[in-house]
Amino acid sequence: MMDIVGFDSKGMQTYDTQTEQAANILGTQLGALEYAPDLGIDLRYFLTEKISFQDDSFKAYIVQSLAQRGINVASLVEVLKALNADYLINLSPVENSTGLIVR
């Protein structure tokens, strides 16, 4: 997957990086894009549902959503600031393997 990160007089700038891909996935509401309705996370569900979710459930959902797109999360740390929680996500480097998995 290539990510469009800018457009200027030279044309479209694309990068194939995990950081940009993760930012695009986590910054997009699931179903908001007509050309890729399965891209993103369903943040609206966590904010509008009548039941309250544990923070660990939301963090697991974030990791799962990134893993489904082939982005490996090395760690996810919650940083509390006043009444807000920020998540610091560290990604593991891409591993190229020539091994074969047989089932």
Steps between C-alpha positions, in 0.01 A plus 500: 500500500635843407395804697442841347654751738510814289426666172686799364617647169731199450209260526381246750743390770463142618688306763491134591564527872338334797481828689293674234283192451431474873415872518260463207329197651465650848392839367220372276149408609405152377265530203579867434692440177292405197794337322617305808212452745696245705790738569515657844373434850146527633563776752136609483395162644721544805380858558125462443420153633285497814737269684840618616813321384815427694811676370665163444219399262557812290877450499456137389268620222764748380770230493266258322404759238864575423593131492224428247678745266841341557633759744674348801467687828800461730337682792204718585546728800228712655616848604260683731482880471246669727167343394625368165681182411744497210623176348864471401527223243840356410512299180736213439709506183381313193642150489559340164495124515573244236360222715200295400215423738324173436167410652 
